[in-house]
Amino acid sequence: EEVFVFKATDGTTVGLTKLGPKRRPKPGKLALLDEQGDGIKVLWYFLKLASSDVSREVQAELDEEDYAEMAREWAEFAGIELGE
């Protein structure tokens, strides 16, 4: 799998993959999240699918600014447009 690597301001690195056949969002899950009108939950769902357990543990330790930048850069890498 093609991997995106993010480097945080403190030098911590975290890897995420693209969504695809092995990491496909479930339509029903997306429908439920869409009904709630909560785009951040959709983004978190995508990040979970694109991350290993270890990657998620590292992500949990990132500062807010680094996490937001990681999510933005990953979405660009994965071809996902984020709303405001």
Residue, then its C-alpha position, 0 to 999 in steps of 0.5 A: e500500500e502507498v503510505f503517507v508519512f506526516k512529520a510533527t513539529d517535535g519530529t514524531t512521524v506517523g504513517l497512514t494509507k489511502l482508502g481502497p479495496k482493503r480499507r473501504p468505508k462501509p456505506g451504511k456507516l457513512a450514511l449514519l454519520d451523514e445523517q448526524g451532519d457531523g463531518i468531523k466524525v466522517l474524517w475520524y472514520f476515514l483516518k481510522l480506516a487509513s491507520s494501523d493500531v500503532s499509528r492511531e496510538v501515535q496520532a493520539e499523542l499529537d498536539e492539536e495543530d499537528y493533528a489538524e495539519m496531519a489530517r489536512e495533508w493526508a486528505e490531500f494525499a488520499g484525494i479527499e476534499l475537506g469542508e470548512 
